[in-house]
Amino acid sequence: MNPKDVNIKNKRASYDYAITDTFTAGIVLTGTEIKSIRQGKASLVDTFCYVHNGEVWVKNMYIAEYFYGTYNNHETRRDRKLLLNRKEIAKLEKAGKETGFTIVPLRLFINDRGLAKMVIGIGRGKKEYDKRQAIKEREDKRSMSRMFERR
C-alpha cells in the first residue's frame, strides 16, 4: 500500500455529530505505530479527544501492532498526543468545556512529506430525529442520482 493512499475515516462521526469547526493536527507516534499506519492498519472507531494541561490527546485510537516489531512494539490503544498551536488548543479547550460539544477525530492520513496527520472537529451531538433526517437526505440523493443515470 502506498503511504499516500492512507485515508482512514471515522464514518460514524458525521452521523452522530454536527461538525462545526475542523483542525488538522500532527500526532506523536513511535516507530512501529507509523509503520502500521502506513500499512493502513488503524481505526478511529469509538475515539475521542480531550484537552489536559494545555495539551490535546486522542483516546482509544486503535493502531495494530506492527507485524515485524520486536519486544519494543507499541500498545494498540494508548493515548496519543496531538500537535496543535496555542490558539487552536485554546479554542478546543473552550469548546470541550461547553455542554453538548465534543472533540471528535474525523480522518487520519499521511501527508505529502510522509507525516501522519489527523483532522479533528468540534461536534455537537445529533438527536435521533436529526439522524433520521440525515438518512432521508442521503437516500433522496441516491435515488435522484439513479434517476439521472437512467436517462
Disulfide bonds with the S-S distance in Angstrom:
none
